Amino acid sequence: MQIIAVASGKGGVGKSLVAANLAIALTQVKKRVILADLDLGGSNLHLVLGEHVGPRGIGTFLNNGKTKIDQISYPTTWKGLSFIPGEAELPGAANVTVPSKRRLLKALSNLDTDYLILDLGAGTNFNTVDFFLLSGCGILVATPTLTSTLNAYLFLKNAVFRILSSSYNRNSPVHSYMEDLRKDGTSLQRIHLNKLLDSIRTMDSEVYDKYLEKVAQLRPRLIMNMLDDPRDVSRSHRLRISTREYLGIEMDSLGVIYRDQLQDTAQRSSLPIIAYKPQAVLSQAIYRIADKIIYFDEVLTGPLTNIEADDSFREAELEAESDFGLKVASLEELLHSGALTRGDLVETIRMQQIEITALKKENRFIKKKLVNAADQGFKV
């Protein structure tokens, strides 16, 4: 079974569109496919797929230890395609405990199919990264915008740190060293990965070797979506250079997808674009991507992280890597590598200022509502 995890550093880049249409494209060449919605807490893949979901899904599986994975897998309109819905309405689905995650990962890994496609939630939380690292060649979907490519880089950086944190245990001096860096905050966020690895090699060469063995199996594949101009492809080249230079990993390209207005029409018709109009530009791009996946059919290794151990401190490390300070440090890396121009940096800061201003306005609005509600309560 080939496990293809589809992820993105941020939402709104067409990740679910790629996952759903790719699943159908693979069934059209006689492949058995299971498509699972692992956007826990925000499941909507059934809408993109145009299918009515059953009464149970991932949420049921996580909240009921007696539920089997085959009980939440449903046949679809498309021959050879089964669908596992996510169930956003079940409370707690997004906050997966380590035992529940371990059980889910084991159940997914034991499914009988040719391809298991996982549509992951947007962002870089540790559960999403762990699902992405179920195989070494997951798909990362990005758009040519600066924020999207930056978040794609951050996602891969978090994946690398996740692999690193699973390469040592509490008995290693690396554990204490990483804990000190995490508590310091700024040091962990700004330290160059190569310098960090040099320190780890000195402290515990076995950890260093184990990390290198695991990270060598990480070969993410990029899809650049929503292109408007051929020059937009340069963003993917810059991202590839940055991941090689600063993260030490090679990234392959599965191709590009141009923006296609027919997608909106297909969505309103509750049909995937590949079924609505197979000849559309977007559909043809999906077919090309499916051909590449089949052509480069690889024998994949197991999960690149170890969730059998206590994950509490590792989760904290990963979350620390996702904060604003890390974004600033990563911007500096991209600026120095030439992947980011000073104009891009100015634009990023401007966009962040706009977001901060909007949050402040929202905060003032909420405070005003709370004050008014409190005043009404006192009057009563």
Buried (B, 14 or more C-beta within 10 A) or exposed (E): BBBBBBBBBBBEBBBBBBBBBBBBBBBBEEBBBBBBBBBBBBBBBBEBBBBEBBEBBBBBBBBEEEBEBEEBBBEBBBEBBBBBBBBBEBEEBBEBEBEBBBBBBEBBBEBEBBBBBBBBBBBBBBBBBBBBBBBBBBBBBBBBBBBBBBBBBBBBBBBBBBBBBBBBEEEBEBBEBBBEBBEEEEEBBBBEBEEBBEBBBEBBEEBBEBBBEBBBBBBBBBBBBBBEEEEBBEBBEBBBBBBEBBBBBEBEBBBBBBBBEBBEBBBEEBBBBBBBBBEBBBBBBBBBBBBBBBEEEEEBEEBBBBBEBEBEBBBBBBBBBBEEBBBBBBBEBBBEBEBBEEEBBEBBEEEBEEEEEEEEEEEEEEEEEEEEEEEEEEEE
